Amino acid sequence: MALKPDEVKLTATVISNTKSNVIKVTEDKLVIALNHYILKIKKSKDWVGAIATFLSILTTLLTSDFHDAIGISKAHWEVVFGIALIVSICYVGYTIFNRIKSNVKTEDIVATIKGEDSANTKARTHQE
């Protein structure tokens, strides 16, 4: 049994999920907010270079046989690299601390651009 054209009914359900917020902000405020967060993001990635420097100095200390050179004795070269190792360990600690401390989230950036503080954003997020 074939269906006649007037017996065919097509049903379509359209679901719209297009609610959006528009944020109006001046260019200078946007630049200030983005520069603030760019610096935080850059600081949070410094630990990679710090660990690479530490590992380079550590490898040098463990594998090198220091000799007198350019008027500096063997013992002094060892002390110089030992101090460099200690400084690099401190720098690694500093950069890891910055990495842990600067937990930048997209919501925080948007809240700053909107002119809200992050405490309000966190409270609003927990209520939703």
Buried (B, 14 or more C-beta within 10 A) or exposed (E): EEEEEEEEEEEEEEEEEEEEEEEEEEEEEEEEBEEEBEEBEEBBEBBEEBBEBBEEBBEEBEEEEBEEEEEEEEEEBEEEBEEBBEEBBEBBEBBBEBBEEBEBEEBBBBBBBBEBEEEEBBEEEEEE
